Amino acid sequence: MLKVSGLYKQFGNQLVLENIHHTFETGSKTVVLGANGSGKSTLLKLLSGATEPTAGSIVGNFSGVEIPQNQLPLQVGFAAPYMGLNPHFSLEETLKFHLQFCPFPDQFEEDYWLELAQLQKHKRKNLGGYSSGMLQRVRLLLALASDRPVALLDEPTSNLDRQGVEFYHQLVAAFGEGKTVVVGSNYLTEEYEFCTSEIVL
């Protein structure tokens, strides 16, 4: 569970988020809807612990243990088209590095999922040579398949072709059960059709 109370975020003189209250229940699937500039990405970054609110609080509670905001990054998988990946690492190296900090669940079969992502034959190629769609599939795989209770997905189908969108849906179906998932979207239904609640900014 993630509980947001009286959340404000201001950049200079610009107030981006104002007095946001919401509880993301354990296992819930929520879409944050809004136009460009409405604060969707900012809210997801705040939920991830990557940035701090100007005012208000975000507290996690997982398996009965309360987690303060400064420890939230250890509970979260995050995917966004602007999220950087090391261009000098191959996919194989990226996965090994990721596993040092965040395991995959026991049912995760690497070869199977890389084949579904159409990345198996590219796993020894440096990510700097990947297309934008290939990179987005890597981000989604790391965020959703990771053994963490929360997945934050900002515009998850960005740069994906039809097969990439299908891969995204397969990841959600396989690893989303029991996970708290929050999707930021510009009203693209294919990104959030599995969500059962919404926040409109």
N, C-alpha and C positions, 0 to 999 in steps of 0.2 A: 504494500500500500504506500502511496505517496500522498501526503496531505499538504496542500498549498493554502497559506493563510495570509491575506492582506498583502499580496505580492505587487510590488511596484518595480519598474525598471526604467531608468532615465539615462540617456546619453547626452551630456551637456545640457542644453535647454530643452531637449526633445524627450517628452514622456512617451515611452513606447508601450508599456503595460501599466495599467492602473487598477489597483484594488482587486486582484484576481483571487478568488476563493474556489477551491475544488478539491475533492478527494478522489484519487484514482485508486479504486479498490483493487485488491490483489486478484490477478487474473482477468481484470477488465480490459476491454478493447475500446479505445477512445480516439476519435479523430478531432483534431484542432483545425477548424476551417477559417479561411480568411483570404483576402486579396494580398497581393505583394505589398510589403510594408506594414502589415497589420500586427506583426509581432509574433507570428507563429514560430519562426526559427529562434527568436529570443527566448520564448517560453520553453522550448525544448532544450536549449542550452542551459537554462536555469535549472530545469529538472535533472539534467545530467550532472550538475555540479561544476560544469566547465566555466561558468561565470556566476557572479554573485548578484543577488537582488539589491536594489537601492533601499528597499524597505520590505518588510514581511519575512516569511519563513517558509522553508520546504523541509519536511521531515519524512523520512521513510520508516516503515515498520515491516520487517520481513521475518517471518517465523517467530513473531513475538518479540523481536529485538529491535529497539528503536535506533535508527541510524541518522545522525545529524547531516546537514547538507554537505559539510566538507568531506564526508566519507561516501557520499552517493556515487561518485565515479566508479567505485569498486562493485557497485550493484547493477550497473547499467551497461547495456550494449547500445551503441549509437551509430546510425548510418545517415549520411547526408551527402549530396553531390559535391559540396564544398569541403568535405573532410579529407585531409591529406593522407596519402599513403606513401611510404618510402619508395621513391622511384628506382633506387639502387638495389632493392630487394627483389628477388624472384617471388612468385606466389608461394612456392615451397618454403622459402626462407621466412616469408611473412607469416605463414601458418605456424611454423616452429617458434618464431618470436612471440606470437600471440599466445601460444600455449604456455609460455613461461609465466604469464600473468593471469590468464583466463582459460580454464579448461573447456572442452566441449563435453556434452553429456555422453554417457556410455554408448547410446544408440547411434551416435554420429559415425558415419562411415565416409571417410574422406574421399576415397576414390569415387564412390557413388555420387556424392554431391558435386564434386568437381566435374564429373561427366555430365550431370544434369545442367550445370552452369555453363557447359561448353568451354571449360577452362583446363581440362585435364591435359590436353596436348600443349598447353601454354604454361604449365606450372613451373618450368625452369627458366622462363623468360622474365627479364626484369620488368617490374610494373611500369617503368617509364616508357615501355613500348606498347602498353595496353591502350585500347580505345577507351573513350569515356564510358561506354556501355559495359565493357569488361570490368573496369574499375568499380562501377556501381554494383555489379554482381558480387565482387569481392567484399565490398563494404556490407552489403546485405547479409552475406554468408556469415561474416564475423559477428555482426550485431545480433542476428536471430538465432544462430546455432549455438552461440556461447551459452554456457551454463550460468546465466545471471537472471535474476527475477524480473528485470525490466528491459524492454527494448523500445528505444526512441527512434522513430523513422521520419526524417524530414524529407518530404517530396520523394518517396522511395522509388517511384518509377521514372524519375528523371534519367534521360539518356538510354532508356531501355527500349528494345524492340519487342515485338509480340512474344517471342520466346523468352526474353528476359523478364517480362511481366508474369508469364506463366511460372517461371522459376521462382519469382518472388512469392507468388501464391502458394507454391509447393513448400517453401520455407516456412511460411506462416502456418500452414496446415500441420507441418511436421513438428515444429518447435514452439508454436505460439500457445499451446494449451497450458494453462496454469501461469503463463507469463503475463505481466502487465505490459500492454502494448499501447503506445501513444503515437499516432500518425499525424504529421503536419501536412496539409494538402490544400491546393488551390482548386477545390471542388472537382477533382478528378476521381470519379467513382471507383475506378479500378484500383485505386490506392487504398481504399478504406471500406470496401463493400462488406468486410467481415466485422466491422466495428458496430457496437451496439449502443454507444453513447457519443455525444458530440459537444464540443465547445466552439462557439462562433466568436471570433475576435473582430 
